[in-house]
Amino acid sequence: METIKDCCMGRHPLVPGRRTWLKAGVGAGSAALMAATVSLVPRPAQAASLTQAQRDAMTPDQVIEMMKQGNERFRAGKSQDHDYLAQKRASASGQFPAAVILSCIDSRAPAEIVLDAGIGDTFNGRIAGNISNDDLLGSMEFACAAVGAKVILVMGHTACGAIVGAIDNVELGHLTGLLKVIKPAVEATKYAGDRSGKNPEFVDAVAITNVRHTIDAIRRNSSILAGLEKEGKIKIVGSMYDLSNGMVTFLN
């Protein structure tokens, strides 16, 4: 069985003195990932929002790297000191987010916080079980094709109630139809032990499969996003957030 640890693309240690989430990686496009590792003098509070020039200069890989670094800061208890009022003022006249995050509605898994992002850094779509549907596809197409986001991150999490509901065939109003979208991931998950919602290991294994199914659905059902990815303009990637230790693991 594939575990969260097995899926990890590699951890990126926090570099002392690094300045904030995406802002640390901006610069000339040719600098790419080199610019993302430049150590800059930190400020007491992060007041800046991404400008169009800063966002456009970043590569998809650079954006992913900054997400990883943001999660490292979160886990280390060294999240940046956000000046949200200043970020609000800076972004009021326009927004240039570098990523769109599709995550679960679970109150314990707020993507902006666990990735240490600020106002104006990311688009955020939340739905139980981080599934994809037509409305979310339209939102992601807007984020990437119209506004210029470079990455789509699908983020599942451990101990997901929607996954448990799909495994145990829960029926409840409109939730029944939502869980139906997750059920193929239950069937596709190879697991020899207890395949019930009472087994945390199986629940997390299904959650990983579900992230991959969502990514496949995005590519299959949106020719716009699939085309942008083939052209190298965006990357569509998956991750799992561990509620117990705060780590966001990016999937291979």
PyMOL commands that set and color helices and strands:
alter all, ss='L'
color gray80, all
select helices_A, chain A and resi 4-7+22-25+29-36+52-57+60-76+84-91+111-114+128-130+134-146+161-167+175-188+200-221+223-230
alter helices_A, ss='H'
color red, helices_A
select strands_A, chain A and resi 99-103+122-126+151-157+235-241+248-250
alter strands_A, ss='S'
color yellow, strands_A
deselect
rebuild
show_as cartoon
